[in-house]
Amino acid sequence: MTDGPLFAFEAFPVLTTERLVLRELRPGDASDVFAFRSDAEEQYFNSVPMREVAEALALIEELRADYAARRGIQWAVTLAGEGPVVGLMGFNVWQRGHRRAELGYDLSRARWGRGFGAEAVAAIVRFGFRRMALNRIEAFTIADNVRSVRLLERLGFQREGVRRELTLEGDGRFHDGTIYGLLRREYGGVTSGAGGA
């Protein structure tokens, strides 16, 4: 079922890929997180852009509390050999009893289009199936968020349903939401860019 001992939250797991290091999020990362969470274009389908660094610090503390309570796990995404955090990715919700987790990802716009998102998410998916013994990983995205849809489909996620006119976006229109899922039995060859725990 797993490739190693079942993950039990004792020490925060560091994931490495060819180009990235996914590590524990720290309060000192607040200014880096603010840099991409305050970008209106980047946050268009994600969240209301932050207006001050204090909001980024509050988010970091919330995510660290979720980890401490074993509700979820979020990694700070950094480029190998460099310090700044360029993304936040991980499992927003972990329903241990059902062996299911909800995937979330956010990457600095300056890093878009170079495969960093898929590389990081592939490592997280691998960790989820092999170390957390997940049976299902799911992700929710706005149907016309082309980049997000492309990332999920590239990694083998299947579109499972549509929630019509789910969100009211900045363009004043309601947008459909979609749910994607990947099951343990479907996972196998998604190794492109995936590193170990």
C-alpha positions in Angstrom: 0.0 0.0 0.0 2.8 2.4 0.8 6.5 2.8 -0.3 7.7 3.5 3.2 6.4 4.0 6.7 2.9 5.6 6.8 3.2 9.4 7.3 2.3 10.3 10.8 3.1 14.1 11.1 6.1 13.7 13.4 8.5 15.7 11.2 7.4 17.9 8.3 8.3 16.0 5.1 10.5 17.7 2.6 9.8 16.8 -1.0 12.4 17.3 -3.7 12.1 17.2 -7.5 14.6 17.9 -10.3 14.1 21.7 -10.0 12.1 22.2 -6.7 12.2 21.8 -3.0 8.9 21.7 -1.2 9.4 22.4 2.5 7.6 23.6 5.6 6.0 27.0 5.5 7.5 29.4 8.1 6.4 32.9 9.4 9.5 34.4 7.8 8.0 33.5 4.4 5.2 36.0 4.7 6.7 38.6 2.3 7.3 36.0 -0.3 3.7 34.6 0.0 2.3 38.2 -0.1 4.2 38.8 -3.3 2.1 36.3 -5.2 -1.1 36.3 -3.1 -1.4 40.1 -3.7 -1.2 39.7 -7.5 -4.7 40.3 -8.9 -4.2 38.5 -12.2 -2.7 35.5 -10.4 -5.5 35.3 -7.9 -8.3 35.8 -10.4 -9.6 32.3 -10.0 -8.2 31.7 -6.5 -8.9 34.3 -3.8 -9.3 38.0 -3.1 -5.8 39.5 -3.5 -4.1 40.3 -0.2 -3.6 44.0 0.7 -0.9 43.7 3.4 1.8 41.3 4.6 -0.1 40.7 7.8 -2.7 38.7 5.8 0.0 36.5 4.5 1.3 35.9 8.0 -2.2 35.0 9.2 -2.6 32.5 6.3 0.8 30.9 7.2 -0.3 30.6 10.9 -3.6 29.1 9.8 -1.9 26.5 7.5 0.6 25.6 10.2 -2.3 25.1 12.7 -4.0 22.8 10.2 -0.8 20.8 10.0 -0.4 20.6 13.8 -4.1 19.5 14.1 -3.5 16.9 11.3 -6.2 18.4 9.1 -4.1 19.2 6.1 -0.6 19.8 4.8 0.7 22.7 2.7 4.2 23.0 1.3 6.2 26.1 0.5 7.5 25.7 -3.0 11.0 26.9 -3.7 13.4 26.6 -6.6 16.2 24.2 -5.8 19.2 26.3 -4.6 17.1 29.4 -4.1 15.4 30.7 -1.0 12.2 32.6 -2.0 8.8 30.9 -1.8 7.2 30.9 -5.2 4.1 28.8 -4.4 1.9 27.1 -1.9 0.6 23.6 -2.6 -0.7 20.7 -0.8 -3.7 19.0 0.7 -6.2 21.6 2.0 -8.4 18.9 3.7 -7.4 15.4 4.7 -10.2 13.0 5.5 -8.2 10.2 7.0 -11.1 7.9 7.7 -12.1 8.0 4.0 -8.5 8.0 2.8 -9.3 11.1 0.7 -7.6 14.5 0.4 -8.4 17.7 -1.5 -5.5 19.2 -3.5 -4.8 22.9 -3.7 -2.1 24.8 -5.6 -1.0 28.4 -6.1 2.1 29.4 -8.0 3.7 32.8 -8.6 2.7 34.1 -12.0 6.4 34.7 -12.8 6.8 30.9 -12.8 3.8 30.1 -15.0 4.3 28.2 -18.2 7.5 26.3 -17.3 6.1 23.1 -15.8 6.8 24.0 -12.2 3.2 23.6 -11.1 2.9 20.1 -12.6 6.3 19.1 -11.2 5.3 20.1 -7.7 1.8 18.7 -7.8 3.2 15.4 -9.2 5.5 15.1 -6.1 2.5 15.9 -3.8 0.3 13.3 -5.5 3.0 10.7 -5.2 3.4 11.5 -1.5 -0.3 11.3 -1.0 -0.7 7.8 -2.5 2.6 6.3 -1.3 3.0 7.8 2.2 -0.5 8.9 3.3 -2.2 5.8 1.9 -4.8 7.9 0.1 -7.3 6.1 -2.1 -8.6 9.3 -3.7 -7.2 12.8 -4.4 -9.6 15.4 -5.6 -9.3 19.0 -6.8 -11.9 21.7 -7.5 -11.3 24.4 -10.2 -13.2 26.9 -12.2 -14.2 25.3 -15.5 -12.6 28.0 -17.6 -9.4 28.2 -15.7 -7.5 26.7 -18.6 -4.1 26.5 -16.8 -5.6 24.6 -13.8 -7.6 22.2 -16.0 -4.5 21.5 -18.1 -2.4 20.8 -15.1 -4.9 18.3 -13.6 -5.5 16.5 -16.9 -1.8 16.3 -17.6 -1.4 14.4 -14.3 -4.1 12.0 -15.0 -7.0 13.5 -13.1 -10.5 12.7 -14.5 -13.2 15.4 -14.8 -16.1 14.0 -12.7 -18.7 16.8 -12.6 -19.7 20.4 -13.0 -21.3 22.7 -10.5 -23.1 25.2 -12.6 -22.6 29.0 -12.1 -20.7 28.3 -8.9 -18.7 31.5 -8.4 -19.1 35.1 -9.2 -15.8 36.3 -10.6 -14.3 39.8 -11.1 -15.7 39.9 -14.6 -19.2 40.1 -13.2 -20.2 36.7 -14.5 -21.0 33.5 -12.8 -18.5 30.7 -13.7 -19.0 26.9 -13.5 -16.9 24.9 -11.2 -15.6 21.4 -11.9 -14.4 18.6 -9.8 -11.5 16.4 -10.8 -10.4 13.1 -9.1 -7.6 10.6 -9.3 -7.9 7.2 -7.6 -5.1 5.0 -6.3 -5.8 2.3 -8.8 -5.5 4.8 -11.7 -2.2 6.1 -10.4 0.9 4.5 -11.8 2.9 6.2 -14.4 2.6 9.8 -13.2 6.3 10.1 -12.5 7.3 13.0 -14.7 9.1 15.4 -12.4 8.0 13.6 -9.2 10.5 13.4 -6.5 10.8 11.5 -3.3 9.8 12.3 0.2 
